[in-house]
Amino acid sequence: MRLVSPLLKHAVYPALHRSGCLDRITPTGGCSVVNYHGVIPANYSSDDIFLDGNLVRPDIFRQQLQFLKSHYHIVHPDHFRAWVEQDKPEHDKREQGKQLPPRSVLITCDDGLVNTLTDMLPILQSEGVPCLFLVTAASCSDNPGMLWYEELYQLMRAKPLGPDQQLPPDETEPSPSSPSFQAQWWSTVRKASRLDAKTRTAWMNKVRDHCGNTRALRSEKRWRLLNIAELKQLAGAGMSIGAHTLTHPVLSLCSEEEARREIQESKINMEHALGTPVWAFAYPFGNPSTMGDRELRLAREAGYACAFLNVEQWGSDRSNPFTIPRTHVTSDTTLPEFAAHLSGLHARLQRAVGA
Ligand SMILES: [Zn+2]
């Protein structure tokens, strides 16, 4: 949802939204999927929109849910699963042929930040809306900490990395041409994703020693991941849980062995911790620069029923259950923009201009 021209965002989509035109479009693909990353917790004030822009305000989240309730058919994750699995030969015959109503939408939320339990769940419950939460296997532990790449952002912002923390340059990836702070950080995230998980953890400890410990962050609800007790509370409240790797690396930069482990063991660990099948997977970052055909194959081989992207388009095969597009909602997403993306109009316009 980032590449929206100001003309579309501020003129075209509001006009189409007001006129009701967007309500008359039936999205193709059978079911729209919307993706969140949590809500801004109460009493949290942002001083850097770069990462916080992935969360939405609670009042905006409620407004979007109410829009979906009145303009779409919100599907339960279990029904979505039955729908994607209907062509599997071994699937229960009673479920075969199951169709979703027109203008169906599934609500998902990635990463498993603790605010999904404290601030997002109460809104979902009061609106009577189910959600599929795709979380990392860090949430199967008692002390999950933060997402490492978000912590790295905070650490690098507190103090630039020194020579001892720099990772070796990678010839296959040119250094960022305009090294803004965000570009330097992302380049470091990509290099660190090439490390196996154990080596990356050791390297993060060195970075913490150098930059200062940011674990005592201003807002635990903003940054910390759900622990296992909290994840069980979310599941116990009727929400569905899927997997999002073990450690959230850029999968395409991992060795095949590491990528397989990230995808497969997160499923196994979560099934063990929750005692229920984990059938859905979301690729970390979920865009063409962070994953490719190898990751689709590994997700299929791991036994998931489907896997979600974090973009609205992927190739030409729109029926592949391992490349399910999603509308990524950010803090600056307006309601008309939300409606235009969900209707499929935005993706169609992008395809038309070859974007
Ligand atoms: Zn994620």
Boltz pocket constraint, residues with backbone or C-beta under 6 A from the ligand:
constraints:
  - pocket:
      binder: B
      contacts: [[A, 110], [A, 111], [A, 244], [A, 248], [A, 283], [A, 284], [A, 285]]
      max_distance: 6.0
